Amino acid sequence: MTKLAQWLWALALLGSAWAALTVGALGLELPSPCREVLWPLPAYLLVAAGCYALGTVGYRVATFHDCEDAALELQNHIQEARADLRRRGLRF
Amino acid sequence: MATGTDQVVGLGLLAVSLIIFTYYTVWVILLPFIDSEHIIHKYFLPRAYAVAIPLAVGLLLLLFVGLFITYVMLKNRRVTKKAQ
C-alpha cells in the first residue's frame, strides 16, 4: 500500500470515529465537557500541527550553525572563477 | 550559532507559535472543564469562534496563495507574448 493510501485510510478511520461520536450515532451518553472538547477536535489538531511546524522552523532558523569562514572562502572562489572566465572571454 | 536577525526572527516565530498553541489549547481543551462561574472565561471568546477563526484564516491563506499563482502566471504569459 502506498503512503498516500495509508494516510487516507488513517484519516478516514479517525474521521469516521470522530463523526460517529460527535453525532451520537453510537448511542453513548458522553458527559457534557467531553462533548464540548470533542467537536472542535479536528480544527484543534490542525492548529496544533501548524504551531508545531512554525515553531520547529523558527527554532531551526535560530540555532542554525553559520560557517562564516567557509562563506568567505566560497566568496573568494567565486571571485576567482569570475575573473578567470572573464579572461577567457566569457561576457557576464 | 546563527547571528543577529536570524536569531531574532527564529525566536520570534517560536514565541508566536507557543503563544498561539497555549491560548488555543486552554480555549479548546481546558475551558469546558472549568466551572462556568470562574473569571477566566472572561478572557476567551465564545466557543464557536474556536473553529470559525482558524477556518477564516485558512481560507484567507488559500486566497493569497491563489492570487500569487494567478499573478505569476499572468506575468509569465505577458513575458512570452513580448518575446514572440
Backbone of each chain as nested JSON, in Angstrom:
{
  "chains": [
    {"id": "A", "residues": [
      {"number": 1, "name": "MET", "atoms": {"N": [0.849, -1.207, 0.0], "CA": [0.0, 0.0, 0.0], "C": [0.88, 1.25, 0.0]}},
      {"number": 2, "name": "THR", "atoms": {"N": [0.537, 2.229, -0.815], "CA": [1.343, 3.438, -0.875], "C": [1.128, 4.281, 0.379]}},
      {"number": 3, "name": "LYS", "atoms": {"N": [2.083, 5.265, 0.573], "CA": [1.982, 6.134, 1.739], "C": [0.684, 6.936, 1.696]}},
      {"number": 4, "name": "LEU", "atoms": {"N": [0.329, 7.411, 0.497], "CA": [-0.898, 8.204, 0.363], "C": [-2.095, 7.381, 0.812]}},
      {"number": 5, "name": "ALA", "atoms": {"N": [-2.147, 6.12, 0.343], "CA": [-3.267, 5.26, 0.711], "C": [-3.311, 5.055, 2.22]}},
      {"number": 6, "name": "GLN", "atoms": {"N": [-2.124, 4.869, 2.832], "CA": [-2.096, 4.682, 4.291], "C": [-2.636, 5.903, 5.019]}},
      {"number": 7, "name": "TRP", "atoms": {"N": [-2.161, 7.1, 4.593], "CA": [-2.627, 8.326, 5.23], "C": [-4.139, 8.485, 5.066]}},
      {"number": 8, "name": "LEU", "atoms": {"N": [-4.642, 8.222, 3.838], "CA": [-6.08, 8.376, 3.607], "C": [-6.879, 7.393, 4.449]}},
      {"number": 9, "name": "TRP", "atoms": {"N": [-6.375, 6.16, 4.561], "CA": [-7.012, 5.154, 5.408], "C": [-7.13, 5.664, 6.853]}},
      {"number": 10, "name": "ALA", "atoms": {"N": [-5.97, 6.11, 7.382], "CA": [-5.948, 6.585, 8.774], "C": [-6.897, 7.759, 8.95]}},
      {"number": 11, "name": "LEU", "atoms": {"N": [-6.869, 8.711, 7.993], "CA": [-7.769, 9.863, 8.088], "C": [-9.225, 9.432, 8.057]}},
      {"number": 12, "name": "ALA", "atoms": {"N": [-9.543, 8.488, 7.145], "CA": [-10.931, 8.035, 7.036], "C": [-11.38, 7.36, 8.326]}},
      {"number": 13, "name": "LEU", "atoms": {"N": [-10.52, 6.516, 8.907], "CA": [-10.867, 5.815, 10.148], "C": [-11.117, 6.795, 11.284]}},
      {"number": 14, "name": "LEU", "atoms": {"N": [-10.114, 7.677, 11.499], "CA": [-10.24, 8.626, 12.609], "C": [-11.404, 9.579, 12.37]}},
      {"number": 15, "name": "GLY", "atoms": {"N": [-11.569, 10.002, 11.1], "CA": [-12.65, 10.923, 10.777], "C": [-14.011, 10.309, 11.045]}},
      {"number": 16, "name": "SER", "atoms": {"N": [-14.181, 9.049, 10.651], "CA": [-15.486, 8.427, 10.87], "C": [-15.723, 8.184, 12.361]}},
      {"number": 17, "name": "ALA", "atoms": {"N": [-14.653, 7.829, 13.11], "CA": [-14.803, 7.67, 14.56], "C": [-15.26, 8.971, 15.199]}},
      {"number": 18, "name": "TRP", "atoms": {"N": [-14.6, 10.085, 14.799], "CA": [-14.96, 11.396, 15.355], "C": [-16.402, 11.763, 14.996]}},
      {"number": 19, "name": "ALA", "atoms": {"N": [-16.775, 11.528, 13.71], "CA": [-18.125, 11.885, 13.271], "C": [-19.169, 11.087, 14.042]}},
      {"number": 20, "name": "ALA", "atoms": {"N": [-18.889, 9.768, 14.193], "CA": [-19.848, 8.925, 14.899], "C": [-20.039, 9.393, 16.333]}},
      {"number": 21, "name": "LEU", "atoms": {"N": [-18.918, 9.743, 17.004], "CA": [-19.022, 10.174, 18.398], "C": [-19.715, 11.53, 18.508]}},
      {"number": 22, "name": "THR", "atoms": {"N": [-19.407, 12.457, 17.567], "CA": [-19.986, 13.797, 17.668], "C": [-21.485, 13.775, 17.426]}},
      {"number": 23, "name": "VAL", "atoms": {"N": [-21.906, 13.005, 16.403], "CA": [-23.327, 12.972, 16.07], "C": [-24.103, 12.169, 17.104]}},
      {"number": 24, "name": "GLY", "atoms": {"N": [-23.398, 11.274, 17.82], "CA": [-24.074, 10.474, 18.837], "C": [-24.66, 9.201, 18.267]}},
      {"number": 25, "name": "ALA", "atoms": {"N": [-24.115, 8.775, 17.103], "CA": [-24.679, 7.606, 16.432], "C": [-24.426, 6.317, 17.198]}},
      {"number": 26, "name": "LEU", "atoms": {"N": [-23.419, 6.335, 18.138], "CA": [-23.127, 5.106, 18.869], "C": [-24.002, 4.944, 20.099]}},
      {"number": 27, "name": "GLY", "atoms": {"N": [-24.822, 5.964, 20.355], "CA": [-25.723, 5.851, 21.491], "C": [-25.039, 5.989, 22.832]}},
      {"number": 28, "name": "LEU", "atoms": {"N": [-23.778, 6.517, 22.837], "CA": [-23.071, 6.726, 24.104], "C": [-23.488, 8.054, 24.715]}},
      {"number": 29, "name": "GLU", "atoms": {"N": [-23.733, 8.069, 26.017], "CA": [-24.08, 9.322, 26.676], "C": [-22.81, 9.921, 27.264]}},
      {"number": 30, "name": "LEU", "atoms": {"N": [-22.04, 10.643, 26.414], "CA": [-20.811, 11.264, 26.915], "C": [-21.149, 12.452, 27.802]}},
      {"number": 31, "name": "PRO", "atoms": {"N": [-20.35, 12.67, 28.878], "CA": [-20.581, 13.857, 29.715], "C": [-20.372, 15.138, 28.919]}},
      {"number": 32, "name": "SER", "atoms": {"N": [-21.077, 16.211, 29.31], "CA": [-21.109, 17.45, 28.53], "C": [-19.726, 18.04, 28.234]}},
      {"number": 33, "name": "PRO", "atoms": {"N": [-18.769, 18.145, 29.234], "CA": [-17.462, 18.715, 28.892], "C": [-16.758, 17.905, 27.806]}},
      {"number": 34, "name": "CYS", "atoms": {"N": [-16.882, 16.561, 27.85], "CA": [-16.227, 15.73, 26.834], "C": [-16.777, 16.035, 25.445]}},
      {"number": 35, "name": "ARG", "atoms": {"N": [-18.095, 16.195, 25.356], "CA": [-18.67, 16.516, 24.046], "C": [-18.179, 17.878, 23.579]}},
      {"number": 36, "name": "GLU", "atoms": {"N": [-18.047, 18.837, 24.525], "CA": [-17.585, 20.173, 24.147], "C": [-16.156, 20.179, 23.661]}},
      {"number": 37, "name": "VAL", "atoms": {"N": [-15.313, 19.26, 24.208], "CA": [-13.934, 19.142, 23.727], "C": [-13.906, 18.414, 22.395]}},
      {"number": 38, "name": "LEU", "atoms": {"N": [-14.838, 17.468, 22.198], "CA": [-14.761, 16.584, 21.038], "C": [-15.032, 17.291, 19.72]}},
      {"number": 39, "name": "TRP", "atoms": {"N": [-16.082, 18.156, 19.678], "CA": [-16.476, 18.617, 18.349], "C": [-15.485, 19.562, 17.686]}},
      {"number": 40, "name": "PRO", "atoms": {"N": [-14.691, 20.425, 18.402], "CA": [-13.694, 21.209, 17.665], "C": [-12.381, 20.468, 17.45]}},
      {"number": 41, "name": "LEU", "atoms": {"N": [-12.324, 19.161, 17.788], "CA": [-11.045, 18.451, 17.786], "C": [-10.286, 18.488, 16.458]}},
      {"number": 42, "name": "PRO", "atoms": {"N": [-10.917, 18.288, 15.28], "CA": [-10.136, 18.384, 14.027], "C": [-9.487, 19.744, 13.847]}},
      {"number": 43, "name": "ALA", "atoms": {"N": [-10.25, 20.815, 14.115], "CA": [-9.672, 22.163, 13.994], "C": [-8.504, 22.321, 14.954]}},
      {"number": 44, "name": "TYR", "atoms": {"N": [-8.664, 21.788, 16.198], "CA": [-7.598, 21.912, 17.181], "C": [-6.334, 21.203, 16.719]}},
      {"number": 45, "name": "LEU", "atoms": {"N": [-6.497, 19.972, 16.172], "CA": [-5.324, 19.218, 15.729], "C": [-4.612, 19.934, 14.586]}},
      {"number": 46, "name": "LEU", "atoms": {"N": [-5.416, 20.54, 13.668], "CA": [-4.802, 21.28, 12.566], "C": [-4.008, 22.471, 13.083]}},
      {"number": 47, "name": "VAL", "atoms": {"N": [-4.605, 23.245, 13.997], "CA": [-3.913, 24.417, 14.537], "C": [-2.663, 23.977, 15.294]}},
      {"number": 48, "name": "ALA", "atoms": {"N": [-2.769, 22.888, 16.071], "CA": [-1.603, 22.413, 16.81], "C": [-0.488, 21.982, 15.869]}},
      {"number": 49, "name": "ALA", "atoms": {"N": [-0.848, 21.271, 14.781], "CA": [0.162, 20.861, 13.806], "C": [0.815, 22.073, 13.167]}},
      {"number": 50, "name": "GLY", "atoms": {"N": [0.002, 23.1, 12.834], "CA": [0.553, 24.321, 12.261], "C": [1.511, 25.01, 13.211]}},
      {"number": 51, "name": "CYS", "atoms": {"N": [1.131, 25.099, 14.505], "CA": [2.004, 25.728, 15.5], "C": [3.308, 24.949, 15.634]}},
      {"number": 52, "name": "TYR", "atoms": {"N": [3.215, 23.61, 15.636], "CA": [4.424, 22.796, 15.744], "C": [5.349, 23.062, 14.559]}},
      {"number": 53, "name": "ALA", "atoms": {"N": [4.777, 23.124, 13.345], "CA": [5.592, 23.377, 12.154], "C": [6.27, 24.74, 12.255]}},
      {"number": 54, "name": "LEU", "atoms": {"N": [5.48, 25.771, 12.602], "CA": [6.019, 27.124, 12.71], "C": [7.121, 27.185, 13.76]}},
      {"number": 55, "name": "GLY", "atoms": {"N": [6.858, 26.564, 14.917], "CA": [7.838, 26.597, 15.998], "C": [9.123, 25.884, 15.622]}},
      {"number": 56, "name": "THR", "atoms": {"N": [9.01, 24.725, 14.957], "CA": [10.21, 23.994, 14.548], "C": [11.032, 24.802, 13.562]}},
      {"number": 57, "name": "VAL", "atoms": {"N": [10.344, 25.424, 12.579], "CA": [11.064, 26.254, 11.609], "C": [11.789, 27.386, 12.332]}},
      {"number": 58, "name": "GLY", "atoms": {"N": [11.081, 28.073, 13.24], "CA": [11.693, 29.179, 13.969], "C": [12.894, 28.731, 14.782]}},
      {"number": 59, "name": "TYR", "atoms": {"N": [12.747, 27.583, 15.486], "CA": [13.844, 27.084, 16.308], "C": [15.056, 26.734, 15.461]}},
      {"number": 60, "name": "ARG", "atoms": {"N": [14.798, 26.053, 14.321], "CA": [15.944, 25.652, 13.495], "C": [16.628, 26.859, 12.867]}},
      {"number": 61, "name": "VAL", "atoms": {"N": [15.823, 27.905, 12.508], "CA": [16.437, 29.129, 11.971], "C": [17.322, 29.764, 13.036]}},
      {"number": 62, "name": "ALA", "atoms": {"N": [16.834, 29.791, 14.297], "CA": [17.579, 30.466, 15.359], "C": [18.847, 29.708, 15.735]}},
      {"number": 63, "name": "THR", "atoms": {"N": [18.862, 28.372, 15.593], "CA": [20.022, 27.612, 16.06], "C": [20.878, 27.095, 14.913]}},
      {"number": 64, "name": "PHE", "atoms": {"N": [20.66, 27.639, 13.704], "CA": [21.438, 27.153, 12.573], "C": [22.903, 27.542, 12.736]}},
      {"number": 65, "name": "HIS", "atoms": {"N": [23.837, 26.604, 12.414], "CA": [25.259, 26.903, 12.594], "C": [25.796, 27.603, 11.357]}},
      {"number": 66, "name": "ASP", "atoms": {"N": [26.06, 28.91, 11.5], "CA": [26.698, 29.656, 10.416], "C": [28.17, 29.297, 10.342]}},
      {"number": 67, "name": "CYS", "atoms": {"N": [28.69, 29.068, 9.129], "CA": [30.128, 28.857, 8.973], "C": [30.695, 30.063, 8.25]}},
      {"number": 68, "name": "GLU", "atoms": {"N": [31.095, 31.105, 9.005], "CA": [31.497, 32.351, 8.358], "C": [32.773, 32.19, 7.554]}},
      {"number": 69, "name": "ASP", "atoms": {"N": [33.733, 31.359, 8.059], "CA": [34.984, 31.154, 7.307], "C": [34.697, 30.521, 5.96]}},
      {"number": 70, "name": "ALA", "atoms": {"N": [33.846, 29.476, 5.981], "CA": [33.517, 28.797, 4.725], "C": [32.812, 29.746, 3.768]}},
      {"number": 71, "name": "ALA", "atoms": {"N": [31.959, 30.643, 4.311], "CA": [31.249, 31.593, 3.453], "C": [32.247, 32.529, 2.764]}},
      {"number": 72, "name": "LEU", "atoms": {"N": [33.211, 33.067, 3.537], "CA": [34.221, 33.956, 2.938], "C": [35.03, 33.232, 1.879]}},
      {"number": 73, "name": "GLU", "atoms": {"N": [35.432, 31.975, 2.211], "CA": [36.224, 31.193, 1.256], "C": [35.457, 30.992, -0.038]}},
      {"number": 74, "name": "LEU", "atoms": {"N": [34.147, 30.703, 0.1], "CA": [33.308, 30.492, -1.087], "C": [33.231, 31.76, -1.917]}},
      {"number": 75, "name": "GLN", "atoms": {"N": [33.063, 32.925, -1.251], "CA": [33.024, 34.195, -1.983], "C": [34.312, 34.395, -2.774]}},
      {"number": 76, "name": "ASN", "atoms": {"N": [35.467, 34.109, -2.139], "CA": [36.751, 34.249, -2.831], "C": [36.828, 33.349, -4.049]}},
      {"number": 77, "name": "HIS", "atoms": {"N": [36.4, 32.096, -3.883], "CA": [36.395, 31.162, -5.011], "C": [35.563, 31.709, -6.157]}},
      {"number": 78, "name": "ILE", "atoms": {"N": [34.401, 32.29, -5.823], "CA": [33.517, 32.831, -6.858], "C": [34.212, 33.971, -7.595]}},
      {"number": 79, "name": "GLN", "atoms": {"N": [34.855, 34.885, -6.84], "CA": [35.564, 35.999, -7.482], "C": [36.636, 35.479, -8.419]}},
      {"number": 80, "name": "GLU", "atoms": {"N": [37.432, 34.501, -7.943], "CA": [38.493, 33.939, -8.78], "C": [37.926, 33.341, -10.056]}},
      {"number": 81, "name": "ALA", "atoms": {"N": [36.842, 32.584, -9.912], "CA": [36.252, 31.925, -11.078], "C": [35.76, 32.954, -12.086]}},
      {"number": 82, "name": "ARG", "atoms": {"N": [35.126, 34.035, -11.586], "CA": [34.619, 35.078, -12.49], "C": [35.767, 35.74, -13.247]}},
      {"number": 83, "name": "ALA", "atoms": {"N": [36.854, 36.062, -12.492], "CA": [37.999, 36.7, -13.146], "C": [38.582, 35.782, -14.212]}},
      {"number": 84, "name": "ASP", "atoms": {"N": [38.707, 34.505, -13.865], "CA": [39.273, 33.536, -14.806], "C": [38.43, 33.441, -16.08]}},
      {"number": 85, "name": "LEU", "atoms": {"N": [37.122, 33.319, -15.89], "CA": [36.239, 33.181, -17.049], "C": [36.241, 34.446, -17.897]}},
      {"number": 86, "name": "ARG", "atoms": {"N": [36.298, 35.602, -17.22], "CA": [36.327, 36.861, -17.972], "C": [37.574, 36.934, -18.844]}},
      {"number": 87, "name": "ARG", "atoms": {"N": [38.706, 36.448, -18.254], "CA": [39.957, 36.431, -19.002], "C": [39.844, 35.55, -20.233]}},
      {"number": 88, "name": "ARG", "atoms": {"N": [39.112, 34.431, -20.095], "CA": [38.975, 33.525, -21.233], "C": [37.936, 33.991, -22.238]}},
      {"number": 89, "name": "GLY", "atoms": {"N": [37.27, 35.092, -21.961], "CA": [36.423, 35.66, -22.995], "C": [34.934, 35.57, -22.734]}},
      {"number": 90, "name": "LEU", "atoms": {"N": [34.484, 34.924, -21.634], "CA": [33.045, 34.832, -21.371], "C": [32.537, 36.17, -20.867]}},
      {"number": 91, "name": "ARG", "atoms": {"N": [31.518, 36.727, -21.516], "CA": [30.973, 38.014, -21.098], "C": [29.823, 37.795, -20.133]}},
      {"number": 92, "name": "PHE", "atoms": {"N": [29.868, 38.511, -18.992], "CA": [28.786, 38.344, -17.997], "C": [27.664, 39.321, -18.271]}}
    ]},
    {"id": "B", "residues": [
      {"number": 1, "name": "MET", "atoms": {"N": [26.442, 29.196, 15.9], "CA": [25.076, 29.705, 16.143], "C": [24.716, 30.747, 15.108]}},
      {"number": 2, "name": "ALA", "atoms": {"N": [23.448, 30.826, 14.741], "CA": [23.001, 31.865, 13.809], "C": [23.181, 33.231, 14.449]}},
      {"number": 3, "name": "THR", "atoms": {"N": [23.301, 34.234, 13.614], "CA": [23.614, 35.561, 14.155], "C": [22.471, 36.534, 13.935]}},
      {"number": 4, "name": "GLY", "atoms": {"N": [22.488, 37.597, 14.726], "CA": [21.665, 38.796, 14.521], "C": [20.216, 38.541, 14.19]}},
      {"number": 5, "name": "THR", "atoms": {"N": [19.802, 39.037, 13.001], "CA": [18.388, 38.983, 12.637], "C": [17.868, 37.55, 12.581]}},
      {"number": 6, "name": "ASP", "atoms": {"N": [18.729, 36.608, 12.154], "CA": [18.291, 35.205, 12.096], "C": [17.772, 34.736, 13.437]}},
      {"number": 7, "name": "GLN", "atoms": {"N": [18.569, 35.021, 14.482], "CA": [18.168, 34.568, 15.808], "C": [16.869, 35.237, 16.251]}},
      {"number": 8, "name": "VAL", "atoms": {"N": [16.783, 36.562, 15.993], "CA": [15.584, 37.299, 16.427], "C": [14.347, 36.753, 15.731]}},
      {"number": 9, "name": "VAL", "atoms": {"N": [14.439, 36.602, 14.407], "CA": [13.284, 36.104, 13.649], "C": [12.918, 34.704, 14.107]}},
      {"number": 10, "name": "GLY", "atoms": {"N": [13.927, 33.833, 14.244], "CA": [13.66, 32.455, 14.635], "C": [12.988, 32.367, 15.993]}},
      {"number": 11, "name": "LEU", "atoms": {"N": [13.567, 33.075, 16.983], "CA": [12.988, 33.026, 18.325], "C": [11.618, 33.689, 18.343]}},
      {"number": 12, "name": "GLY", "atoms": {"N": [11.44, 34.744, 17.507], "CA": [10.127, 35.368, 17.416], "C": [9.075, 34.398, 16.911]}},
      {"number": 13, "name": "LEU", "atoms": {"N": [9.401, 33.663, 15.842], "CA": [8.471, 32.657, 15.312], "C": [8.129, 31.625, 16.386]}},
      {"number": 14, "name": "LEU", "atoms": {"N": [9.187, 31.161, 17.082], "CA": [8.976, 30.155, 18.13], "C": [8.051, 30.688, 19.208]}},
      {"number": 15, "name": "ALA", "atoms": {"N": [8.278, 31.946, 19.642], "CA": [7.445, 32.53, 20.695], "C": [6.003, 32.658, 20.23]}},
      {"number": 16, "name": "VAL", "atoms": {"N": [5.797, 33.15, 18.983], "CA": [4.431, 33.317, 18.47], "C": [3.707, 31.975, 18.442]}},
      {"number": 17, "name": "SER", "atoms": {"N": [4.427, 30.938, 17.952], "CA": [3.763, 29.639, 17.849], "C": [3.407, 29.105, 19.236]}},
      {"number": 18, "name": "LEU", "atoms": {"N": [4.283, 29.317, 20.233], "CA": [3.982, 28.844, 21.587], "C": [2.782, 29.578, 22.184]}},
      {"number": 19, "name": "ILE", "atoms": {"N": [2.737, 30.921, 21.944], "CA": [1.613, 31.692, 22.492], "C": [0.3, 31.209, 21.895]}},
      {"number": 20, "name": "ILE", "atoms": {"N": [0.287, 31.079, 20.54], "CA": [-0.945, 30.636, 19.894], "C": [-1.343, 29.257, 20.397]}},
      {"number": 21, "name": "PHE", "atoms": {"N": [-0.345, 28.352, 20.525], "CA": [-0.653, 26.991, 20.947], "C": [-1.243, 26.965, 22.352]}},
      {"number": 22, "name": "THR", "atoms": {"N": [-0.62, 27.709, 23.291], "CA": [-1.115, 27.69, 24.673], "C": [-2.515, 28.258, 24.762]}},
      {"number": 23, "name": "TYR", "atoms": {"N": [-2.737, 29.457, 24.13], "CA": [-4.055, 30.076, 24.2], "C": [-5.113, 29.145, 23.625]}},
      {"number": 24, "name": "TYR", "atoms": {"N": [-4.809, 28.569, 22.439], "CA": [-5.795, 27.719, 21.774], "C": [-6.064, 26.46, 22.581]}},
      {"number": 25, "name": "THR", "atoms": {"N": [-4.989, 25.875, 23.187], "CA": [-5.188, 24.667, 23.993], "C": [-6.08, 24.956, 25.183]}},
      {"number": 26, "name": "VAL", "atoms": {"N": [-5.793, 26.07, 25.9], "CA": [-6.647, 26.414, 27.044], "C": [-8.083, 26.587, 26.569]}},
      {"number": 27, "name": "TRP", "atoms": {"N": [-8.264, 27.295, 25.449], "CA": [-9.59, 27.596, 24.942], "C": [-10.37, 26.322, 24.628]}},
      {"number": 28, "name": "VAL", "atoms": {"N": [-9.739, 25.409, 23.838], "CA": [-10.478, 24.251, 23.333], "C": [-10.52, 23.109, 24.345]}},
      {"number": 29, "name": "ILE", "atoms": {"N": [-9.368, 22.837, 25.014], "CA": [-9.284, 21.616, 25.825], "C": [-9.631, 21.873, 27.283]}},
      {"number": 30, "name": "LEU", "atoms": {"N": [-9.155, 22.998, 27.854], "CA": [-9.278, 23.156, 29.297], "C": [-10.567, 23.84, 29.735]}},
      {"number": 31, "name": "LEU", "atoms": {"N": [-11.043, 24.842, 28.946], "CA": [-12.19, 25.622, 29.408], "C": [-13.448, 24.807, 29.713]}},
      {"number": 32, "name": "PRO", "atoms": {"N": [-13.784, 23.764, 28.889], "CA": [-15.02, 23.034, 29.215], "C": [-15.005, 22.403, 30.602]}},
      {"number": 33, "name": "PHE", "atoms": {"N": [-13.791, 22.143, 31.137], "CA": [-13.717, 21.503, 32.443], "C": [-13.663, 22.509, 33.588]}},
      {"number": 34, "name": "ILE", "atoms": {"N": [-13.676, 23.808, 33.252], "CA": [-13.621, 24.829, 34.297], "C": [-15.031, 25.354, 34.519]}},
      {"number": 35, "name": "ASP", "atoms": {"N": [-15.377, 25.509, 35.786], "CA": [-16.677, 25.989, 36.207], "C": [-17.057, 27.274, 35.469]}},
      {"number": 36, "name": "SER", "atoms": {"N": [-18.276, 27.352, 34.93], "CA": [-18.647, 28.493, 34.092], "C": [-18.71, 29.796, 34.877]}},
      {"number": 37, "name": "GLU", "atoms": {"N": [-18.63, 29.733, 36.219], "CA": [-18.652, 30.956, 37.014], "C": [-17.26, 31.558, 37.157]}},
      {"number": 38, "name": "HIS", "atoms": {"N": [-16.208, 30.763, 36.81], "CA": [-14.821, 31.205, 37.017], "C": [-14.507, 32.412, 36.153]}},
      {"number": 39, "name": "ILE", "atoms": {"N": [-13.643, 33.312, 36.649], "CA": [-13.384, 34.583, 35.966], "C": [-12.579, 34.388, 34.686]}},
      {"number": 40, "name": "ILE", "atoms": {"N": [-11.891, 33.195, 34.53], "CA": [-11.014, 33.024, 33.363], "C": [-11.813, 33.053, 32.064]}},
      {"number": 41, "name": "HIS", "atoms": {"N": [-13.115, 32.701, 32.13], "CA": [-13.925, 32.688, 30.902], "C": [-14.042, 34.059, 30.271]}},
      {"number": 42, "name": "LYS", "atoms": {"N": [-13.748, 35.122, 31.07], "CA": [-13.834, 36.487, 30.551], "C": [-12.8, 36.718, 29.447]}},
      {"number": 43, "name": "TYR", "atoms": {"N": [-11.672, 35.961, 29.498], "CA": [-10.581, 36.223, 28.565], "C": [-10.713, 35.446, 27.263]}},
      {"number": 44, "name": "PHE", "atoms": {"N": [-11.796, 34.679, 27.104], "CA": [-11.933, 33.855, 25.913], "C": [-13.249, 34.137, 25.218]}},
      {"number": 45, "name": "LEU", "atoms": {"N": [-13.194, 34.159, 23.859], "CA": [-14.391, 34.388, 23.069], "C": [-15.326, 33.184, 23.164]}},
      {"number": 46, "name": "PRO", "atoms": {"N": [-16.584, 33.35, 22.7], "CA": [-17.492, 32.195, 22.656], "C": [-16.898, 31.047, 21.857]}},
      {"number": 47, "name": "ARG", "atoms": {"N": [-17.286, 29.851, 22.213], "CA": [-16.619, 28.649, 21.713], "C": [-16.674, 28.491, 20.194]}},
      {"number": 48, "name": "ALA", "atoms": {"N": [-17.761, 29.01, 19.578], "CA": [-17.894, 28.833, 18.126], "C": [-16.734, 29.477, 17.379]}},
      {"number": 49, "name": "TYR", "atoms": {"N": [-16.158, 30.554, 17.964], "CA": [-15.042, 31.228, 17.296], "C": [-13.801, 30.365, 17.24]}},
      {"number": 50, "name": "ALA", "atoms": {"N": [-13.723, 29.324, 18.096], "CA": [-12.535, 28.465, 18.109], "C": [-12.401, 27.685, 16.813]}},
      {"number": 51, "name": "VAL", "atoms": {"N": [-13.503, 27.476, 16.1], "CA": [-13.436, 26.822, 14.787], "C": [-13.534, 27.862, 13.68]}},
      {"number": 52, "name": "ALA", "atoms": {"N": [-14.35, 28.934, 13.914], "CA": [-14.581, 29.917, 12.859], "C": [-13.316, 30.68, 12.509]}},
      {"number": 53, "name": "ILE", "atoms": {"N": [-12.536, 31.085, 13.54], "CA": [-11.352, 31.906, 13.249], "C": [-10.284, 31.124, 12.49]}},
      {"number": 54, "name": "PRO", "atoms": {"N": [-9.872, 29.896, 12.915], "CA": [-8.905, 29.155, 12.096], "C": [-9.427, 28.877, 10.695]}},
      {"number": 55, "name": "LEU", "atoms": {"N": [-10.73, 28.604, 10.558], "CA": [-11.296, 28.357, 9.23], "C": [-11.153, 29.591, 8.352]}},
      {"number": 56, "name": "ALA", "atoms": {"N": [-11.506, 30.777, 8.902], "CA": [-11.396, 32.018, 8.129], "C": [-9.943, 32.289, 7.748]}},
      {"number": 57, "name": "VAL", "atoms": {"N": [-9.015, 32.092, 8.705], "CA": [-7.595, 32.314, 8.412], "C": [-7.121, 31.367, 7.317]}},
      {"number": 58, "name": "GLY", "atoms": {"N": [-7.547, 30.089, 7.398], "CA": [-7.163, 29.116, 6.373], "C": [-7.654, 29.514, 4.998]}},
      {"number": 59, "name": "LEU", "atoms": {"N": [-8.915, 29.986, 4.935], "CA": [-9.459, 30.405, 3.645], "C": [-8.709, 31.617, 3.102]}},
      {"number": 60, "name": "LEU", "atoms": {"N": [-8.355, 32.564, 3.999], "CA": [-7.582, 33.732, 3.575], "C": [-6.236, 33.314, 2.997]}},
      {"number": 61, "name": "LEU", "atoms": {"N": [-5.573, 32.343, 3.685], "CA": [-4.291, 31.851, 3.192], "C": [-4.439, 31.259, 1.8]}},
      {"number": 62, "name": "LEU", "atoms": {"N": [-5.49, 30.441, 1.613], "CA": [-5.735, 29.85, 0.297], "C": [-5.943, 30.94, -0.745]}},
      {"number": 63, "name": "LEU", "atoms": {"N": [-6.68, 32.006, -0.347], "CA": [-6.922, 33.123, -1.265], "C": [-5.612, 33.75, -1.691]}},
      {"number": 64, "name": "PHE", "atoms": {"N": [-4.71, 34.009, -0.722], "CA": [-3.436, 34.648, -1.053], "C": [-2.594, 33.763, -1.957]}},
      {"number": 65, "name": "VAL", "atoms": {"N": [-2.575, 32.443, -1.649], "CA": [-1.805, 31.534, -2.5], "C": [-2.357, 31.557, -3.911]}},
      {"number": 66, "name": "GLY", "atoms": {"N": [-3.689, 31.511, -4.055], "CA": [-4.304, 31.549, -5.381], "C": [-3.989, 32.825, -6.126]}},
      {"number": 67, "name": "LEU", "atoms": {"N": [-4.08, 33.974, -5.421], "CA": [-3.779, 35.26, -6.049], "C": [-2.332, 35.306, -6.509]}},
      {"number": 68, "name": "PHE", "atoms": {"N": [-1.409, 34.788, -5.656], "CA": [0.0, 34.795, -6.02], "C": [0.244, 33.97, -7.269]}},
      {"number": 69, "name": "ILE", "atoms": {"N": [-0.368, 32.769, -7.326], "CA": [-0.187, 31.921, -8.503], "C": [-0.728, 32.616, -9.742]}},
      {"number": 70, "name": "THR", "atoms": {"N": [-1.926, 33.244, -9.616], "CA": [-2.51, 33.966, -10.754], "C": [-1.563, 35.056, -11.232]}},
      {"number": 71, "name": "TYR", "atoms": {"N": [-1.025, 35.829, -10.265], "CA": [-0.124, 36.923, -10.614], "C": [1.085, 36.42, -11.373]}},
      {"number": 72, "name": "VAL", "atoms": {"N": [1.716, 35.342, -10.868], "CA": [2.908, 34.814, -11.511], "C": [2.584, 34.29, -12.906]}},
      {"number": 73, "name": "MET", "atoms": {"N": [1.457, 33.597, -13.033], "CA": [1.103, 33.05, -14.35], "C": [0.817, 34.161, -15.356]}},
      {"number": 74, "name": "LEU", "atoms": {"N": [0.117, 35.223, -14.921], "CA": [-0.16, 36.342, -15.827], "C": [1.134, 37.016, -16.256]}},
      {"number": 75, "name": "LYS", "atoms": {"N": [2.059, 37.203, -15.27], "CA": [3.319, 37.864, -15.594], "C": [4.099, 37.036, -16.618]}},
      {"number": 76, "name": "ASN", "atoms": {"N": [4.096, 35.69, -16.444], "CA": [4.805, 34.829, -17.39], "C": [4.215, 34.922, -18.78]}},
      {"number": 77, "name": "ARG", "atoms": {"N": [2.861, 34.946, -18.837], "CA": [2.224, 34.965, -20.158], "C": [2.566, 36.255, -20.897]}},
      {"number": 78, "name": "ARG", "atoms": {"N": [2.603, 37.393, -20.136], "CA": [2.925, 38.668, -20.769], "C": [4.358, 38.661, -21.279]}},
      {"number": 79, "name": "VAL", "atoms": {"N": [5.268, 38.001, -20.521], "CA": [6.671, 37.956, -20.926], "C": [6.823, 37.149, -22.21]}},
      {"number": 80, "name": "THR", "atoms": {"N": [6.135, 35.983, -22.297], "CA": [6.26, 35.162, -23.509], "C": [5.652, 35.891, -24.705]}},
      {"number": 81, "name": "LYS", "atoms": {"N": [4.545, 36.652, -24.488], "CA": [3.933, 37.398, -25.585], "C": [4.9, 38.438, -26.109]}},
      {"number": 82, "name": "LYS", "atoms": {"N": [5.634, 39.091, -25.181], "CA": [6.596, 40.114, -25.595], "C": [7.725, 39.486, -26.384]}},
      {"number": 83, "name": "ALA", "atoms": {"N": [8.151, 38.263, -25.954], "CA": [9.296, 37.619, -26.592], "C": [8.976, 37.183, -28.0]}},
      {"number": 84, "name": "GLN", "atoms": {"N": [7.652, 36.916, -28.288], "CA": [7.323, 36.415, -29.627], "C": [7.516, 37.448, -30.702]}}
    ]}
  ]
}
